[in-house]
Amino acid sequence: MKKLSVKARHSILSIVLPIIAILAFLGVWQGASQQIQTNIGNLPGPVEVLNAFKGLMSEFSNQREAAKTFYANLPEGSTAIFSAPPTFIDQILTSLKTVLTACLISSMIAIPVGLLCGLSPNFYRALNPLIQIFKPISPLAWLPIVSLLVASLYVHPIEGLSKSFVISAITVAMCTIWPTLINTMVGVGQISQDFMNVSKVLNLSWYTHLTKIVLPAIIPMVFTGLRLSVGVGWMVLIAAEMLAQNPGLGKFVWDEFQNGSSLSTSRIFVAVITIGLIGFALDRIMLMLQRRFSWDKSLATR
């Protein structure tokens, strides 16, 4: 009974304390917003930001209604397509598509290379200098080079894969590759020697050793790397989209900043909060996947 009451107390505190912290933050924000003056008026408070969010949702709803009306009034057999600027929701989806594409690209490179570095000391010695040199380079430093390469090689864009999208995805992939690669490599190095000895005693083939011993053992570390990669990629994405003009949240923030109206500041705050909430949601999703596929049951308490 005592144990149950302690668990219940912890559950209540885990709900109540964050609510108190959020309410305190909103109160401080509202008070500070009335005191801080900018070139275009007071800093927007929570109420103004909420109204801006409602306005963005209204724009999305109005555009969807306009699209329905457009297609309903088309003559039979017409192939005309409704065209309008992307809404806030469209830009969120573009950013999600970009970061997930980048993480997929980086994972396809990082996991195999990390496995090879962990399994082969010679392969590790060969690649480690390159890893240490390229790892600290900001992806934004790569963006001009990536832009030139994409402009030269990606001459005929595929529908749905614009040049700005490809540039943003490759740039983000340049930073998401390292956490997954390093965690995969470290995970292989931390495999219990008992498991390795069993593999030798049973004289397992290279493929069986990889699939039955190595991969199951490193799943927790690989997923930790993937979680880090998604988080870092989501942060870098906004700056990459600003510079590459990919029509996602980064471009939304930049366009509103260039607009320079008092309403734009509130809309930027909406984007900032949205970016934070989506980043948190992506991390929770990765943790759920990690719990689902990992044998490490200690993850259930995190």
Solvent accessible surface area in square Angstrom, and as a share of the most:
residue,aa,sasa,rsa
1,M,195,0.87
2,K,164,0.70
3,K,155,0.66
4,L,112,0.55
5,S,61,0.39
6,V,64,0.37
7,K,118,0.50
8,A,48,0.37
9,R,149,0.54
10,H,107,0.48
11,S,62,0.40
12,I,104,0.53
13,L,60,0.30
14,S,73,0.47
15,I,111,0.57
16,V,62,0.36
17,L,99,0.49
18,P,62,0.39
19,I,86,0.44
20,I,96,0.49
21,A,61,0.48
22,I,101,0.51
23,L,113,0.56
24,A,58,0.45
25,F,128,0.53
26,L,62,0.31
27,G,46,0.45
28,V,109,0.63
29,W,27,0.09
30,Q,60,0.27
31,G,39,0.37
32,A,38,0.30
33,S,0,0.00
34,Q,85,0.38
35,Q,145,0.65
36,I,80,0.40
37,Q,128,0.57
38,T,57,0.33
39,N,163,0.83
40,I,72,0.37
41,G,30,0.29
42,N,72,0.37
43,L,40,0.20
44,P,10,0.06
45,G,0,0.00
46,P,28,0.18
47,V,90,0.52
48,E,73,0.33
49,V,10,0.05
50,L,95,0.47
51,N,83,0.43
52,A,3,0.03
53,F,84,0.35
54,K,118,0.50
55,G,30,0.29
56,L,2,0.01
57,M,52,0.23
58,S,53,0.34
59,E,81,0.36
60,F,51,0.21
61,S,56,0.36
62,N,95,0.49
63,Q,33,0.15
64,R,90,0.33
65,E,97,0.43
66,A,46,0.35
67,A,16,0.12
68,K,133,0.56
69,T,77,0.45
70,F,69,0.29
71,Y,107,0.41
72,A,84,0.65
73,N,113,0.58
74,L,46,0.23
75,P,97,0.61
76,E,182,0.82
77,G,73,0.70
78,S,48,0.31
79,T,125,0.73
80,A,48,0.37
81,I,140,0.71
82,F,54,0.22
83,S,103,0.66
84,A,44,0.34
85,P,105,0.66
86,P,67,0.42
87,T,8,0.05
88,F,6,0.02
89,I,44,0.22
90,D,34,0.17
91,Q,14,0.06
92,I,22,0.11
93,L,105,0.52
94,T,31,0.18
95,S,0,0.00
96,L,43,0.21
97,K,96,0.41
98,T,0,0.00
99,V,0,0.00
100,L,94,0.47
101,T,40,0.24
102,A,0,0.00
103,C,12,0.07
104,L,110,0.55
105,I,64,0.32
106,S,1,0.01
107,S,19,0.12
108,M,132,0.59
109,I,84,0.43
110,A,0,0.00
111,I,45,0.23
112,P,65,0.41
113,V,34,0.19
114,G,0,0.00
115,L,20,0.10
116,L,73,0.36
117,C,4,0.03
118,G,25,0.24
119,L,51,0.25
120,S,37,0.24
121,P,83,0.52
122,N,109,0.56
123,F,70,0.29
124,Y,81,0.31
125,R,158,0.58
126,A,71,0.55
127,L,44,0.22
128,N,37,0.19
129,P,70,0.44
130,L,90,0.45
131,I,7,0.03
132,Q,88,0.39
133,I,104,0.53
134,F,74,0.31
135,K,72,0.31
136,P,100,0.63
137,I,62,0.31
138,S,57,0.37
139,P,16,0.10
140,L,63,0.32
141,A,61,0.47
142,W,51,0.18
143,L,15,0.08
144,P,78,0.49
145,I,83,0.42
146,V,9,0.05
147,S,31,0.20
148,L,126,0.63
149,L,97,0.48
150,V,8,0.05
151,A,57,0.45
152,S,76,0.49
153,L,142,0.71
154,Y,43,0.17
155,V,85,0.49
156,H,157,0.70
157,P,68,0.43
158,I,110,0.56
159,E,174,0.78
160,G,53,0.51
161,L,63,0.31
162,S,52,0.33
163,K,69,0.29
164,S,23,0.15
165,F,10,0.04
166,V,28,0.16
167,I,21,0.11
168,S,0,0.00
169,A,3,0.02
170,I,60,0.31
171,T,0,0.00
172,V,0,0.00
173,A,9,0.07
174,M,58,0.26
175,C,13,0.08
176,T,0,0.00
177,I,24,0.12
178,W,36,0.13
179,P,25,0.16
180,T,0,0.00
181,L,5,0.03
182,I,50,0.26
183,N,20,0.10
184,T,0,0.00
185,M,25,0.11
186,V,57,0.33
187,G,4,0.04
188,V,10,0.06
189,G,63,0.61
190,Q,125,0.55
191,I,19,0.10
192,S,49,0.32
193,Q,108,0.48
194,D,96,0.50
195,F,104,0.43
196,M,43,0.19
197,N,63,0.32
198,V,73,0.42
199,S,6,0.04
200,K,148,0.63
201,V,125,0.72
202,L,112,0.56
203,N,131,0.67
204,L,53,0.26
205,S,64,0.41
206,W,160,0.56
207,Y,149,0.57
208,T,42,0.24
209,H,26,0.12
210,L,24,0.12
211,T,41,0.24
212,K,139,0.59
213,I,27,0.14
214,V,0,0.00
215,L,63,0.31
216,P,52,0.33
217,A,23,0.18
218,I,1,0.01
219,I,48,0.24
220,P,16,0.10
221,M,53,0.23
222,V,15,0.09
223,F,31,0.13
224,T,47,0.27
225,G,0,0.00
226,L,28,0.14
227,R,51,0.18
228,L,91,0.46
229,S,1,0.01
230,V,10,0.05
231,G,36,0.35
232,V,49,0.28
233,G,0,0.00
234,W,8,0.03
235,M,135,0.60
236,V,27,0.15
237,L,0,0.00
238,I,22,0.11
239,A,32,0.25
240,A,0,0.00
241,E,0,0.00
242,M,51,0.23
243,L,109,0.54
244,A,16,0.12
245,Q,74,0.33
246,N,1,0.00
247,P,48,0.30
248,G,0,0.00
249,L,0,0.00
250,G,0,0.00
251,K,48,0.20
252,F,11,0.05
253,V,18,0.11
254,W,97,0.34
255,D,58,0.30
256,E,19,0.09
257,F,129,0.54
258,Q,115,0.51
259,N,100,0.51
260,G,37,0.36
261,S,43,0.28
262,S,73,0.47
263,L,103,0.51
264,S,3,0.02
265,T,30,0.17
266,S,7,0.04
267,R,36,0.13
268,I,35,0.18
269,F,51,0.21
270,V,5,0.03
271,A,0,0.00
272,V,84,0.48
273,I,72,0.36
274,T,20,0.12
275,I,31,0.16
276,G,45,0.43
277,L,115,0.57
278,I,26,0.13
279,G,22,0.21
280,F,129,0.54
281,A,44,0.34
282,L,18,0.09
283,D,42,0.22
284,R,87,0.32
285,I,88,0.45
286,M,25,0.11
287,L,3,0.02
288,M,122,0.55
289,L,72,0.36
290,Q,2,0.01
291,R,91,0.33
292,R,172,0.63
293,F,111,0.46
294,S,7,0.04
295,W,146,0.51
296,D,36,0.19
297,K,156,0.66
298,S,55,0.35
299,L,1,0.01
300,A,73,0.57
301,T,123,0.72
302,R,149,0.54
